[in-house]
């Protein structure tokens, strides 16, 4: 039986992977401060560990040099 042709593409893998990192005390203090600013801005508490993935994604999305190099790798 042939594979059906549908408009919707296969959904991407959304299973998160776990990474463990160590940060210097000054960065930890800044991350904690950011979490407090986030809470003040949105009225919701968020742990640093919940914020880091979005922070990294935002950093990578805003790095023009990385985006260009990534296109060249493909």
N, C-alpha and C positions, 0 to 999 in steps of 0.2 A: 504494500500500500504506500502511495507517495505521501510526502509531507504536505499538509494543507498550506496554502498561501494566504496569509492574513496580513492586514495592514499593521497591526500592533507588533512591534519588535519584541524579541525575548527580553524579559525584565532583567535588569542588571543584578549582580550578586550584591545583596545588601547586608550580608552577615558581617558584622564588625570584627575587626581583628584587634587584639590587645597588644599594646606596647607599654613597656615600663621604662620610665626615664628618671634621671636624677637632675635636679636643678640647684643652682647656687642659691644661698639664702636671700640675696637681694632680688632675684627673679621670683622666688616663692612669695616674698612680701608684695611684689608688684602684682602677681597673679591673685593673691588674696584681696588686694586693694581693688583690682579690676572686678572681682566678684561682688564686692560691696557697691561699687559704682553701678554695676549691672542691676543689682537689687534696687538701688535708688531710682534708676532709670525706668525699670519695668515693673517694680512692685512685686517681684518674684525672686526668691532666693535661688541661687544656682551654685552648685559646688564647682570648684576650679576644674575638677576632672570632667565635668559635663561641658564646661566652656571651651576647654583646650581643643577638641576636634574642630569646632567652628572657627576658632582663632587660627588654627593651622590652615584650614580650607580657605579662609579669607586672605591669609598671607600669600598662599600659593596662587590664588586667583588674581591677586593684584601685582604679581611679579612678572612684568613684561618679558624680562630676559629669560625666565624659566619657561614661560609659555612658548616663546620662539624656539628655544632649545628643544622643548618637548615635541613641537611640530616637526623639527628636523630629525628627531629620533624615529619618528613614525614612518 
